[in-house]
Amino acid sequence: MEPKPLKNTLPALLLLALLTAVALAAALYAIFVMAPVEARMGIVQKIFYFHVPSAYAMYLAFITCAVCSGLYLARRRERWDAISVASAEVGSLFCLMVLGTGPLWARKAWGVYWIWEPRLTSTLLTGLIFFAYLALRSLGSAGEVERRFAAALSVVGTLNIPIIHFAVYRWRGAHPAVITGRGGGIAPQMRPALLMGFLLFSLLAMLLIWLRARAEETRLRLKAVEAEAAGRGLLEDA
Amino acid sequence: MRAINRFAALLSRALLLGWLVFWQPTFSAHGQPAGGAISQPATQGGDNAFRSVEGPAREEVPGGLMLVAAYGLVWLLLFLYVARVGILQKQTQQELDRLEQRLRNVQTPGRIEKETAQPAQSLK
């Protein structure tokens, strides 16, 4: 198949990067200047403004991965596969952030780094499923069969996301349910910082997925060019 | 007479045993010095008594340190990932440019051969 040239999306990417930088500055100001210190937990509560938005970004990335995996299974276009891989990596990154910042906060709030309660356990399980996806895709000889299997695995892993989200309401473990449909359990002065955190991590997720998908498309184009070069006998000279 | 002596010996042994099991620990508990780490209540001793411990009431965990560690972890993960993607993009792009250039170099002699072949065909 003749390799298609990549579109020049650099200006839009730079604009998104600029917006993310502005959101970062605004979020840091809102967290450390505007938001008051929590009465019971003290300054360690400010981890909340990164911990919750990173979980939200993890949801976004994993859902994007599942949707693009489904589109790839249906249409077999490589662009959907590239976005799927990128989303899985970015989602795993945010999952590491959630599983890293949460225990540091829990050590102060609960006295222990980890307990096997529903939300924490289901988040860890989802992270492990997507790490398995990435391990499968990173195999050097990963072909069409591996891609399809990984795509199905991502859909299965995404089914855990409602379990993660609703576990705290359904099973009432130790993890608090601060943000609820009835207005939330945070002070009004803290809401701008949380909203800025959500905006920042949404932009960050889009930017990182875009960057990674771009690199993946370049890699796919390189594979196509290598195949053409091999057909012309050029690769033996390298 | 022997029976009485035996009974007396048995009774004295029973009393001694009873004193060792039941009464002697009580006397030794009350006999501890006042400057010990664990303070004893004035009532009966034993394992079912509540004992106070001197020192801080609860463990102090530095909240500021946890906050710095959490934010530092987020920044570190972000920078490592962006660096990885940047290196991957750069290496892949360099390899792609190199191969595309080689392909163009191979295609260019092919065009020259076609142009020179046309006059020969027209003569025929």
Interface residues (C-beta under 8 A of the other chain):
Chain A: M41 G42 I43 V44 K46 I47 F50 H51 S54 E89 V90 L93 L96 M97 G100 T101 L104 W105 R107 K108 G111 L204 L208 L211 R212 R214 A215 T218 R219 R221 L222 V225 E226 E228 A229 R232 L234
Chain B: E59 V61 G63 G64 M66 L67 A69 A70 Y71 L73 V74 L77 L78 Y81 V82 V85 L88 Q89 T92 Q93 E95 L96 L99 E100 R102 L103 V106
